Amino acid sequence: MRLLHTMLRVGNLEESIKFYCDVLGMKLLRQKDYPGGEFTLAFVGYGDEADNSVIELTYNWGKDSYDIGDGYGHIALGVDDIYTTCDKIKSLGGKVIREPGPMKHGTTVIAFVEDPTGYKVELIQTKDK
């Protein structure tokens, strides 16, 4: 078994695709409308679905916002240079909600960004700086 994808419901599909692709550097792997169910699925990720876990962005037609709730945590991405990554995200219009620094009660350097729907994405420094 392996993890295939994580599904996120989004209020604005185009803004979400732009964030995950243009700001976080993923690629739009596939997108399909389902008129009978009035929804669109878009799959984004860093590599082919055959070999990588990806994110499924689900847009339910006519629904522009969601209550994310307190049970959802975040998506985590490993980055080589968290400071440069956060600067790039900000320069591309992304929202850094926790600047890079050591996690509470630990030494791992992390930061958090927020996507257009309000989902949190944790960045984790993977190389010593």
C-alpha positions in Angstrom: 0.0 0.0 0.0 1.0 3.6 -0.5 -0.6 7.0 0.0 -2.1 8.2 -3.3 -3.5 11.7 -2.5 -5.0 14.1 0.0 -8.2 15.8 -1.0 -8.9 19.4 -0.2 -12.2 21.2 -1.0 -11.5 24.6 -2.4 -13.6 27.7 -2.9 -11.8 29.0 -6.0 -10.2 26.4 -8.1 -8.1 28.7 -10.3 -6.7 30.6 -7.3 -5.9 27.3 -5.6 -4.2 25.8 -8.7 -2.2 29.1 -9.1 -1.1 28.8 -5.4 0.0 25.2 -5.5 1.6 25.4 -8.9 3.0 29.0 -9.2 3.8 29.6 -5.5 4.7 26.2 -4.2 6.1 24.8 -7.5 3.8 21.9 -8.1 2.5 20.9 -11.5 -1.1 20.5 -12.6 -1.2 16.8 -13.4 -4.8 16.5 -14.6 -8.1 18.3 -14.3 -11.6 17.1 -15.1 -15.2 18.5 -14.9 -18.0 16.2 -13.7 -21.2 18.1 -14.9 -23.5 15.4 -13.5 -22.1 15.9 -10.0 -21.4 19.6 -10.5 -17.8 19.4 -9.4 -14.3 19.7 -10.8 -11.2 17.7 -9.7 -7.7 19.0 -10.2 -4.6 16.9 -9.2 -1.4 18.8 -8.4 2.0 17.5 -7.2 5.7 17.4 -7.6 5.8 14.3 -9.8 3.8 11.7 -11.6 0.9 10.1 -9.6 2.3 6.6 -10.4 5.3 7.4 -8.1 4.3 10.3 -5.9 1.6 11.3 -3.5 -0.4 14.3 -4.8 -3.1 16.7 -3.7 -6.6 16.5 -5.1 -8.3 19.9 -5.3 -12.0 19.5 -5.4 -14.2 22.4 -6.4 -17.9 21.9 -5.9 -19.6 24.3 -8.3 -21.2 27.3 -6.7 -19.5 26.7 -3.3 -17.0 29.4 -2.6 -16.0 28.8 1.0 -15.6 26.1 3.6 -15.4 25.8 7.4 -12.1 24.0 7.7 -12.8 23.0 11.3 -10.5 22.2 14.2 -9.7 18.6 13.2 -7.7 19.4 10.2 -4.0 20.0 10.7 -1.8 20.7 7.7 0.2 19.5 4.7 3.9 19.3 5.2 6.6 20.0 2.6 10.3 19.4 2.9 12.5 22.3 1.6 16.3 22.7 1.4 16.4 26.4 2.3 13.3 27.5 4.2 14.3 31.2 4.4 14.7 31.5 0.6 11.6 29.5 0.1 9.5 31.8 2.3 11.0 34.9 0.6 10.0 33.4 -2.8 6.5 32.5 -1.6 6.0 36.1 -0.3 7.3 37.6 -3.6 4.8 35.5 -5.5 1.9 36.8 -3.4 1.7 33.8 -1.0 0.9 34.3 2.7 3.5 33.2 5.3 1.7 33.0 8.6 4.6 31.8 10.7 8.1 32.9 9.7 10.9 30.4 9.7 12.3 29.4 13.1 12.7 26.5 15.5 9.6 24.6 16.4 8.3 24.9 20.0 10.2 22.5 22.3 12.5 21.5 19.5 15.2 22.5 17.1 13.7 21.6 13.7 13.3 24.8 11.6 9.7 25.2 10.3 7.4 27.8 8.8 3.8 27.9 7.8 2.0 29.3 4.8 -1.7 29.5 4.0 -3.4 28.6 0.7 -6.2 30.7 -0.7 -8.9 28.6 1.0 -7.2 28.8 4.4 -5.5 25.4 4.5 -2.1 25.4 6.4 1.0 24.2 4.7 4.0 23.5 6.9 7.5 23.9 5.5 10.2 21.9 7.1 13.9 22.6 6.7 15.5 19.4 5.4 19.1 20.4 5.2 21.3 22.0 7.9 21.9 25.7 7.3 
